[in-house]
Amino acid sequence: MNERAIERHSVNCYKCDTLFDERNSERTTPDGGDICPDCAVQGINIAVTAQEFHTIIAALRFYQESGMGDPGNRSDDIHALACNGDDVVSLDAVGIDNLCERINTGGSLQ
């Protein structure tokens, strides 16, 4: 493999700025940023009742409709939760919509 081919697939992680091969990353941020495998949070699976499932969707939609995708609209406590204490970039309205779609359809990260 030549150097030019390697450069085309090398990107920097938005979080730690490490250069990595994007072909090894299964995750991108909601705005299309690249995140290295070391920084990517592993998927979680939890069992929930139908009531809990619909409450999660309703809470996400309420959060979205209330403008919480914009950090300026959140209280400090909600912002800290959304960003895991500034450890991650919070979802914007589009990211929340995509998350709701994935939860509803059982889709995976792209």
VENPEFEN-V676815 format. One record per residue. PSI is psi in degrees with one decimal (NA if undefined). Layout:
BEGIN
psi=PSI
psi=PSI
END
This chain:
BEGIN
psi=131.7
psi=165.5
psi=-36.5
psi=-41.7
psi=-37.2
psi=-43.9
psi=-38.2
psi=-27.6
psi=0.5
psi=129.5
psi=163.1
psi=138.3
psi=132.4
psi=-22.7
psi=-48.7
psi=-4.6
psi=13.6
psi=136.8
psi=129.6
psi=164.2
psi=115.4
psi=-21.5
psi=-16.0
psi=2.0
psi=127.6
psi=3.0
psi=143.0
psi=159.3
psi=164.2
psi=-29.3
psi=11.4
psi=3.5
psi=154.3
psi=141.9
psi=131.9
psi=158.7
psi=-31.2
psi=-31.4
psi=-18.6
psi=131.2
psi=132.4
psi=148.2
psi=151.3
psi=147.6
psi=128.0
psi=147.6
psi=129.2
psi=154.2
psi=167.7
psi=-40.5
psi=-44.9
psi=-41.5
psi=-50.1
psi=-28.4
psi=-39.4
psi=-47.1
psi=-44.7
psi=-41.4
psi=-42.1
psi=-43.1
psi=-38.4
psi=-44.9
psi=-45.7
psi=-50.0
psi=-25.1
psi=1.9
psi=18.0
psi=-7.1
psi=-18.8
psi=114.8
psi=-28.4
psi=-16.2
psi=-0.9
psi=152.8
psi=163.5
psi=-39.5
psi=-42.9
psi=-39.2
psi=-42.9
psi=-38.7
psi=-45.2
psi=-28.9
psi=5.9
psi=49.3
psi=39.3
psi=19.6
psi=-26.9
psi=162.2
psi=129.6
psi=159.7
psi=141.0
psi=-175.5
psi=-39.5
psi=-41.9
psi=-38.4
psi=-41.9
psi=-44.8
psi=-40.2
psi=-45.7
psi=-41.6
psi=-45.1
psi=-40.9
psi=-43.8
psi=-34.3
psi=-5.1
psi=23.0
psi=169.7
psi=171.3
psi=147.3
psi=NA
END
